[in-house]
Amino acid sequence: MVIKRAGFEDREHIFKIWNICFTDDETYINNYLDYCFPETTTWLLGENSDEFCSVLSIIPSLFIEKGERICGGYLYGVGTLPTHRGKSYSKILMNHAVEEAKKEGLSYILVKPAAESLFTLYKNSGFDKEIYSGFTIITQSAEHIPAQKILLESLTFEKFLSFRERSMADYIYLWPEKILKYAWNEIMQREGIALNTPGKESYFIGYPSEINGETLFSTLETNTTDAQEMESFISNIQNSTKNISGISFETPLLCPSDLYSDLKFPQNQKLSALFMELKPGTWEKANSRLLSLPME
């Protein structure tokens, strides 16, 4: 068995595993390999040094506590070729990656399981702390969409980066700039929309997606605490995105029942991600934060 840290020369191995395990969207895989992979620590496992069958990446993550940048990682792209499953290769590779992360001085690792059934697997592997989503609100029909009250403007990536770190650092895990730019580009390639209120740091970012044959606009992140701004954003999306059946969004800053009590949208909060503490005391500093805008 061979375990190695992947380099540029291993792109073909990673492409093959991703293509078989995750998606046949070659553009998506190549964008990841071009713009995200170089910023990660990626590990490969194979039965020999010529052919690898299992992969995972640790994407840099951080949070800020009382001015201190606490660095960790985000476990991503864990996959083993179907012909090599049942040999615990992913678990072996994950254990190796965790030990190497400790040596590198990381304080924690996050993971967002791709399916509910995987939460137990990761909990049994040491991800024993739970992270819940922000409150999710879903508009259900056009009659719930109020008239636009505030004229919003397009948001640039540079503003998004600065607004996010200034206004959200106490509430969420952050991404380094190059990782956040990769996430931004992925959202924009999915016909994403990013808006902010002129003269303020309030913003909204998301994209439309097909769910059960209907188009739902998913607002991946917003930092607003103003009901009129939210109403204007809903109106803007309703008017600019064709044939949407609803709009969903998360707000990590305020409970929607306080902010949108008059709109009466369905709202919920659910288990979203898991946390592994690598340095004692890290969870005590991190446990009120949300994993917002995760890599998916």
C-alpha positions in Angstrom: 0.0 0.0 0.0 1.3 3.5 -0.9 0.1 6.8 0.5 1.5 10.0 -0.9 0.8 13.7 -0.8 -0.5 14.6 -4.3 1.3 17.1 -6.5 0.6 18.6 -10.0 1.8 15.3 -11.6 -1.1 13.5 -9.9 -3.9 15.4 -11.6 -4.7 12.5 -13.9 -5.2 10.2 -10.9 -7.4 12.6 -9.1 -9.5 13.3 -12.2 -10.1 9.6 -12.8 -11.3 9.0 -9.2 -13.5 12.1 -9.2 -14.9 11.3 -12.6 -16.0 7.8 -11.5 -16.9 8.6 -7.8 -18.5 12.0 -8.0 -19.4 13.5 -11.4 -18.9 13.2 -15.1 -18.9 17.1 -15.4 -15.3 17.4 -16.7 -15.4 21.2 -16.6 -16.3 21.2 -12.9 -13.4 18.7 -12.1 -10.9 20.7 -14.2 -11.9 24.0 -12.5 -11.4 22.3 -9.1 -8.0 21.0 -10.2 -6.9 24.4 -11.6 -8.1 26.7 -8.9 -8.8 24.8 -5.7 -6.5 21.7 -5.6 -3.3 23.8 -5.6 -4.4 25.4 -2.3 -5.2 22.1 -0.6 -3.3 19.3 1.0 -4.5 16.2 -1.0 -3.6 12.6 -0.2 -3.7 9.6 -2.5 -3.7 5.9 -1.6 -2.9 3.0 -4.0 -2.0 -0.6 -3.9 1.2 0.4 -5.8 2.8 3.7 -6.9 1.5 3.5 -10.4 -2.2 3.4 -9.8 -4.1 5.2 -7.1 -7.6 4.3 -6.0 -8.5 6.6 -3.1 -8.3 10.3 -2.5 -9.2 13.1 -0.1 -8.3 16.7 0.3 -8.0 19.1 3.3 -9.0 22.6 2.2 -7.7 25.4 4.4 -10.2 26.8 6.9 -10.0 29.3 9.7 -11.9 31.3 12.3 -11.1 34.4 14.2 -11.4 34.5 18.0 -10.5 37.8 19.8 -8.3 38.8 17.0 -6.5 35.4 16.8 -6.6 33.5 13.5 -7.1 29.8 14.3 -6.3 27.6 11.4 -7.9 24.3 10.6 -9.1 22.3 7.6 -12.1 21.1 5.7 -12.3 17.5 4.7 -13.4 17.3 1.1 -13.6 15.0 -1.9 -13.3 11.7 0.0 -13.6 8.9 -2.6 -12.5 5.4 -3.4 -13.0 3.6 -6.7 -15.8 1.1 -6.6 -13.5 -1.8 -7.5 -11.5 -1.1 -4.4 -14.2 -0.5 -1.8 -14.7 -2.7 1.2 -11.0 -2.5 2.1 -11.3 0.5 4.5 -9.0 2.6 2.2 -10.9 5.9 2.8 -10.7 5.4 6.6 -7.0 4.5 6.4 -6.4 7.6 4.2 -8.4 9.8 6.6 -6.6 8.6 9.6 -3.3 9.4 7.9 -4.5 12.9 6.9 -5.6 13.7 10.4 -2.2 12.7 11.9 -0.5 14.8 9.2 -2.8 17.8 10.0 -1.8 17.5 13.7 1.9 17.6 12.7 1.3 20.7 10.6 -0.3 22.4 13.6 -3.9 22.6 12.5 -6.4 23.1 15.3 -9.4 21.4 13.9 -11.0 19.6 10.9 -14.5 20.1 9.6 -16.6 17.8 7.4 -20.0 18.3 5.7 -21.2 14.7 4.9 -22.8 14.4 1.5 -25.7 12.3 2.9 -27.4 11.9 6.2 -26.3 8.3 6.3 -22.7 9.3 6.5 -22.9 11.4 9.7 -22.6 8.3 11.9 -19.6 7.1 9.9 -17.8 10.4 10.4 -18.8 10.5 14.1 -17.3 7.1 14.6 -14.1 8.4 13.0 -13.6 11.2 15.5 -15.8 14.0 14.2 -17.7 14.1 17.4 -18.9 17.7 17.6 -22.1 18.9 15.8 -22.6 22.0 13.8 -26.1 23.1 12.9 -27.2 25.2 9.9 -28.5 28.7 10.2 -32.3 29.1 10.2 -33.5 28.3 6.7 -36.5 30.2 5.3 -38.3 29.1 2.1 -40.8 31.3 0.2 -43.5 29.1 -1.2 -45.3 31.1 -3.8 -45.3 34.5 -5.6 -48.0 35.8 -3.3 -45.5 35.9 -0.4 -43.1 38.1 -2.4 -43.5 41.7 -1.3 -42.8 44.7 -3.5 -39.2 45.9 -3.8 -38.4 48.6 -1.3 -34.6 49.1 -1.6 -32.7 49.2 -4.9 -29.9 46.7 -4.6 -26.7 46.7 -6.7 -24.3 44.0 -8.1 -21.7 42.9 -5.6 -18.1 42.4 -6.6 -15.8 39.7 -5.3 -13.5 42.2 -3.6 -16.4 43.7 -1.7 -17.8 40.3 -0.8 -14.4 39.3 0.7 -14.1 42.4 2.8 -17.8 42.6 3.9 -17.8 38.9 4.8 -14.7 39.0 7.0 -15.7 42.3 8.7 -19.4 41.5 9.4 -19.4 37.7 9.7 -16.1 36.8 11.4 -17.8 36.3 14.8 -20.4 33.9 13.4 -18.9 31.7 10.7 -15.8 29.7 9.6 -13.9 31.7 7.0 -12.0 30.7 3.8 -8.7 32.0 2.6 -9.1 34.5 -0.3 -8.1 32.0 -3.1 -10.5 29.4 -1.8 -13.3 31.9 -1.4 -12.6 33.1 -5.0 -12.9 29.5 -6.2 -16.3 29.2 -4.5 -17.4 32.6 -5.9 -16.5 31.5 -9.4 -18.4 28.2 -9.0 -21.5 30.1 -7.9 -21.3 32.5 -10.8 -20.9 29.7 -13.3 -24.2 28.3 -12.0 -25.9 31.6 -13.0 -25.4 32.9 -9.5 -26.4 36.3 -8.3 -24.6 38.5 -5.8 -26.2 41.7 -4.5 -25.6 44.3 -1.8 -27.3 47.3 -0.4 -25.7 50.6 -1.6 -23.8 52.3 1.2 -24.0 49.3 3.5 -22.2 46.0 3.9 -25.3 43.8 3.6 -25.1 41.2 0.9 -26.9 38.2 -0.6 -25.3 35.5 -2.8 -26.8 32.3 -4.3 -27.9 30.5 -7.5 -30.9 28.7 -9.0 -31.0 24.9 -8.9 -33.4 22.2 -10.1 -35.1 20.2 -7.3 -37.7 17.6 -8.1 -38.4 19.3 -11.5 -38.8 22.8 -10.0 -36.4 25.7 -9.9 -35.5 26.9 -6.4 -33.3 29.9 -5.9 -30.9 29.0 -3.1 -29.4 31.9 -1.2 -26.2 30.4 0.1 -25.4 33.2 2.4 -26.7 36.6 3.6 -25.6 38.8 6.5 -28.6 41.1 6.5 -30.4 42.0 9.7 -32.9 44.2 7.9 -36.3 42.9 6.9 -36.7 45.5 4.1 -33.4 44.5 2.5 -34.5 40.8 2.6 -37.9 41.8 1.0 -36.1 43.7 -1.7 -33.8 40.8 -2.4 -36.7 38.4 -2.7 -38.5 40.8 -5.0 -35.3 41.2 -7.2 -34.9 37.4 -7.5 -38.5 36.9 -8.3 -38.3 39.5 -11.1 -35.0 38.4 -12.6 -35.1 34.6 -12.4 -37.6 32.9 -14.6 -40.0 30.3 -13.5 -38.8 29.9 -9.9 -41.0 28.0 -7.5 -39.5 29.6 -4.4 -36.4 31.1 -2.7 -34.5 29.6 0.2 -31.9 31.3 2.3 -30.0 30.9 5.6 -29.4 33.7 8.1 -26.7 33.0 10.7 -27.2 36.4 12.3 -30.8 36.5 13.6 -33.6 34.0 14.2 -36.1 34.5 11.3 -39.0 34.5 13.8 -37.6 37.9 15.1 -36.6 39.3 11.7 -39.5 38.1 9.5 -42.4 37.4 11.8 -44.9 39.1 9.5 -43.8 37.0 6.4 -44.6 33.6 8.1 -42.2 31.6 6.0 -41.5 28.0 7.0 -38.2 27.8 8.9 -35.9 25.1 10.3 -32.5 24.4 11.6 -30.7 21.1 11.0 -27.5 19.2 11.6 -25.1 20.5 8.9 -21.5 19.5 9.6 -19.2 17.9 12.0 -16.1 19.1 13.8 -12.9 17.2 15.0 -10.8 19.0 17.6 -7.1 18.5 17.0 -5.9 21.0 19.7 -7.6 20.9 23.1 -9.8 23.9 23.8 -10.5 24.7 20.1 -14.1 23.6 20.2 -14.8 25.8 23.2 -13.8 28.8 21.0 -15.5 27.6 17.8 -18.8 26.0 18.9 -21.0 28.9 18.2 -20.0 29.3 14.6 -21.7 28.0 11.5 -20.2 26.4 8.4 -21.6 28.9 5.9 -20.9 28.8 2.2 -19.3 25.3 2.3 -17.5 23.7 -0.6 -20.0 21.2 -2.1 
